[in-house]
Amino acid sequence: MTETTIHFIRHGIIENPEEIYYGRLPGFRLGKQGVRQAKAAAKVVSQYQIAAVFSSPLERTIET
């Protein structure tokens, strides 16, 4: 029997000082805290054998 584990990771916190409802708007990148969150997630995920990574095309998601 083959076992498959799926990990879901949400993007890190973005830089949004004007508190714009950004949804799918382009140009919203990770803030400093979001970069730290992404690095922490990468450290955890690096412990696993990853067969594939899927991401939305949004900048913040790709950065994460």
Buried (B, 14 or more C-beta within 10 A) or exposed (E): EEEEEEEEBEBBBBBEEEEEEBEEEEEBBBBEEBBEBBEEBEEEEEEEEEEEEEEEEBBBBEBB
